[in-house]
Amino acid sequence: MSMLESILIILAIVVVVIVALAIMALKQVNQYEKGLVEHFNAYEKTVEPGLRVIVPFVEKLYRVNMREQVIDVPPQAIITEDNVVVTIDAVIYYQIIDAKRALYEIEDFELAIVTLAQTTLRNIVGEMSLDITLTSREKINIDLRNVLDQATDKWGTKVNRIELQRIDPPQDIQTAMHKQKTAEQERRQLRLLATGRKEAAEQEKQAAILKAQGEKQSAILSAEGQAQSIELIAEAQAKAIKIVSESANQHFKDNAQLNKKLDIIRDTFSQQTKIIVPSNADVLNVLGLEGTNVLPVKTSQKQTDDNQ
């Protein structure tokens, strides 16, 4: 091997070493991460997202995920206060807020929080009866979150929320609960049906009352209308009779008196009775004897006065 070849090989090795050292020195921290730099295995600093340079073999860079993460708590059997075994599993949503404490204060955070959640669940549910457990899902969530959040605070994490996925009692109790629920639904349905019939009867009764009241009011209004009509007709007839009477009295009063006199004269003449009338009597004009040879009888003043 020539000297030139040896030099080229050495240069190639140097280049490879330099490239490897450069790759080891350049570290990228993602946007959702924070970087912790150790110098000879001792914490030195925390770096923000971006391209970072460290000293190979002297410094190390650890990335810590700062996003909200989910841990599934496996199902576990828990005995309630009334000695019923229920199976509960949950989901924990947490987020690291202090990368340094999350890395150095706990070795296996996920294992620790799952174990703590199971222990806390046993304590909380163990103080409740089955019925309360089944209806207190939100309360269990809140109590469990408060305990875990307080316990994990020194680990630099925050428990945002906890959701219980299932609360399963034993199969025989589930069957009994299903039968009870079915009976309750049937009872509720019958009660609703009875209530509906009662309301329908009440509505029919109310409708009948309203109808009767309407008919009564209609009859009253009709009677009042007829009475007013009769009264108006009577008033109109009375006014008409009054007008006719006044007109008759005004235009036929004298003729009526004269006709009465003629009736008397006719009856008198029919009996061949002689009547002596004054010469100036109106009856002469009526009989058409005015200007004829009817001789009126003159009475003396004495007789006239005596007659008066």
Secondary structure, DSSP 8 states (H G I E B T S, - for coil): --HHHHHHHHHHHHHHHHHHHHHHHEEEE-TTEEEEEEETTEEEEEE-SEEEE--TTTEEEEEEE-SEEEEEEEEEEEE-TTS-EEEEEEEEEEEES-HHHHHHS-S-HHHHHHHHHHHHHHHHHTTS-HHHHHH-HHHHHHHHHHHHHHHSGGGTEEEEEEEEEEEE--HHHHHHHHHHHHHHHHHHHHHHHHHHHHHHHHHHHHHHHHHHHHHHHHHHHHHHHHHHHHHHHHHHHHHHHHHHHHHHHHHHHHHHHHHHHHHHHHHHHHTT------TT-HHHHHHT-TTSS-------HHHHHHH-
